[in-house]
């Protein structure tokens, strides 16, 4: 069953710059997909559109059996809050909240009770190797640590699908390996679907399938081992 | 702070003016011979006022009343002369009605046993170059056209820091009657002070009802006697309201500007919140609540400083002399430049409620702007 479908989707930023052009692909539930391609190929744009963070000019996007075209902005918000996780390349942590509060925040939006929120948040902070840093503010963390907080925040609600934009870009080799193995374990144990954008060979190695883009168009799709 | 202090100041200022009118002029009500208040002629007087006086003495609403014979006179000493508005009064009754006796800074107010005593304001005494114990000659015209002429001894000097200090003098009621050739029990005016200022209008109606058959009498409330003062206060209140509105407009602009700046600086943060799945209404609610909390802190601090400033000037007095040069008089009523504002919690409540409402109104539109951001556009902003 497809969890995400792109049907001839185009996004034009301005007259000279097309983000993606008539891009079509689909992702089945439980897949671990990598969107590959050089800088400017449209990976991040495709990821943002797929997660309902950005709009598009033409085509159709179905996410979790919902056509994003037919959803109102508030319905897209609710869909994202309930079943979608997003890991930004630039972390995008809330600067006024501590590590623990940042990870707790999506659970608070889902009205999860505080005791349970704390428990889950601490579990995921431990999973990403940041135990003991719960009370730190984002500006007190390194880039790699902030990225791991962002990963914990995306994971904490146990969404059906997680989008990750260059998730290993700011991590050292050991931490990147640790996170990718965590993604793989979640994918295998819980069936969580992952879609990465990356040109990091380490990430591509973990993917079931690699969709390669160039100039906003689909270049090829290749299944990995 | 400014709003709290200004409201406290103006309320006190207006009350002070009203109290000055009541305590140094007419009392709450003035009962007089018909047309006396209009013409202020010594020829217009009540020949037998005992009926009125007795009725007033038996009314529970009345705190005090004072019969007065009022006339203009020329006062001369060895070194000078001046014109004064003379008030011939019963000392004890007058002391209960007006505040002059409490303002005597040298000597005493009139004493009934002491004949040919006169009390003057300090500035009149200065003009005449007299002091307590000095002799002065009072010259006036009686109601029958005769010349009233008598030697008086200065027994006291009062200082009200107003126009009255150079224009008002007091002598005994019976001596005033003699000077004007009036019969005993005659007077021009009875000033009445009530226990409760609010009772002035109902009491006036009652008086008119009781004495409706007496066409020689008329009664005025202080508001009717002091229409220019009432008008001045009303005008002043209107100007103050305008000033308050202007201050509130500036405050509203300040609040709106702060919120807009804050939203612009936090656009990316709102983008993250929306991207994670925060409801637009939650974002709007958050901005509005943040604004209200910040405003509440500001208003509480403003109130605190407002009380401190009010308390400070309550002790030392807030003097407008540097703006108006000196006290002034409106139709005989003193408007002092110095005021001693008091803390009034009602004003703080009004200011707090108005500013919080204003913050709620001005924060809503920027908040809606934050809630309507699209996540990616917000995240792309710097």
Interface residues (C-beta under 8 A of the other chain):
Chain A: X48 X53 X54 X55 X73 X74 X77 X78 X80 X81 X82 X84 X86 X88 X92 X93 X94 X95 X96 X105 X106 X109 X153
Chain B: X268 X269 X271 X272 X273 X274 X275 X276 X277 X278 X279 X280 X282 X374 X375 X376 X379
